[in-house]
Amino acid sequence: MKLVKISLLALSLMVGQVYAQNLSETQDVTSKEIIAPKGFNKIGWGKNYSSIKGLKESSEAEDALQQAEVFSDTLKCYEKEKESLNINGTKMDKIIYCFTSNKLVSGIYKFSGLKTSKKVKASLVGAYGEGLQYDTLIDEYKWDFGLDDEVFVKVHLYFDEENGALVVSNEKLKNSLKK
């Protein structure tokens, strides 16, 4: 089993399969092995920027990336023009794709409202189990997939009564491209 470490950030109890299907094509939730997302919003990690049509620069990513502790001075983030923001029946405010060296390494779903936040959380719990609660004062959860102490893929959810974000980042790929 490649997945050795799953650390989870959690505060409330919701997030099912809605987003797991879009984070990647993950495995059946009933199986014993939980597999990290293989991409973001049906686009595989490492996909070249130039092969994704309709991208325009986004200034909406920085706060979500900082909250998720996804740091890189080489990240360039974009939104797709005319992209459907409806993910399995749940409306997102923004879907943001982030690249290092023109390769997809991170993605962000931004959303509004506590009802949407709870749907997102239920989806993640259904796919990956309970998240590790990062802070007891706010709804912030983390799922880290890796081997030993190295985090390969990070899934980070945070929200309040008004706004939230789900950040998915392939830390291993991002760090290898920075070198």
N, C-alpha and C positions, 0 to 999 in steps of 0.2 A: 504494500500500500504506500503510494507516494505521499499521501497526505498524512503527515505525522502530527502537525500542530494546527489546531483550530482554536484561536482565542476569540472570544465573543464579548462584545460590549452591549449590555442590555438594560432597559428600564421598564418598558411596558411589554405586553405579550401579544404582538400581532405582526405578520408579514408572511404570506403564503406563496404560491407558485407563480403569481402574476408576473413579477419582475425576474424571477429566476429564469424563466423561459426567454426573456429578452436580454438578460445579462450575458447569457451564453446558451448553448444547447447543453444544459446540464443533464445529469442522469436522473433516473427514476428516484424520487424522494424516499421510496420504501426500501431501497437497497441500503446496505450497511455503510458503504463507502460514500463519503460526500466529496464531490469533485469541485474544484475551484472553477469560476467562470473562465471560459475559453475565449472570451471577447466581450464586447460591449454593444448592446442593441443590435445583435445579429451580425456584427462586424468583428472578424477575428483579430486578436492581438497581432501587432506588427504589420497590419494592412497599410499600404502606402497611401499617404495623403492624396497624391495625384489620381489615385484610382477611385476616389469617392467624390462623386459629382455634387455640385451645389453648395460647397462649404464657403462660409464667410466668417471672418474673424469675430470672436466673441470676447466681450469684456466682463462677462457674467460668471467666470469660473473661479476667480481668485479667492473669494471668501469661502466657497465650498472646499477648495483644495487645501486651504490653510486649516480649516476645521478638521479635515480628515488627515492632517499631517502628511499630505502628499506634497513634498517640496522638490522643486527643480527649477532652476533658472533657464532651462532649455525648453520647457513646455510651451507650446503654442496651441491655443484652444479655439475651436470653431463651432458654429451651428450650421445645420443644413438648411438651405432655403427650401421653403414649401414642404417641409417634413411634417408628417402627421405626429402630433404630440399626444395622441391617444395610444396608451400602451395597455393592451388587453382590457379595455373598458375604463381605464383610469387616466384622467387628463393630467398631463405634465405641463408645467409652465415653460420649461426649456429642456432641451437635450443637447449636451455639449460634448464634443469629441476633442481630446487633447493628444498631441503628438510630440514626440522627441525625435529628432533626426528624420522627420517626415514619416514616422511609424506610429500607429495608434498604440498608446500606452495607458490611457486613462479615459474615463467617461463619467458624465454627471447627469443625473436626472434631477431637475429642480421642480418643486411642487409647492402648492399652497393648501392650507387648511388641515385641521387635525384629522378629519375623516380620511383624507387622502393619505396622510402620514401613517395612520393606523393600518390602512390597506397595504401600503408598501411594507411596513414592518411584518404584518402577517404573512406576506408573500416570502420574505426572507427567512422567517422562522420556519415556514413550511419547507423551504428548500435546504436550509443549512443548519437548522436547530436554533436554539436560543442564542442570542448574541451576548458578548461580554459587555456589561454596562461600564461605560467609560467614566461617567459622572453621574452621581446619584441625584443631582439637582436638576438635570435636564435629560431629555430623551435622546441619548446618544449611545449607539451600539456599534460593535466592531466584530467582523469576522475576518481573521487572518488565515490564509492558507500557505503552508510552506513546509520546509523540511528542516528539522532541528530548530535552530534559532533564526534562520533566514526566512523572511516573509517574501513569498513569490507574488501572491495576489492578495490585495486588500479590498474588503468590502466594508464601507463605512456609512452608516445612516445616522442622521441627526435631524431633529425637528422640534418646533415649539407649536403653540396654538395657531400661528399664522403661516410659517414657512418651514421648508425642510429641503434636504438634499440627500441623494444617494450617490456616493462616489465609489467607483470601481477602478482600481489601479493595478496594473501589472508592474509591480516594483522591480522585479528581477529584470524584465526587459528594459524598463525605463533606465535603471542604473547601468545596464550593460551598454546602452546607446550613448550615455553621457561621456563615456571614457574615450 
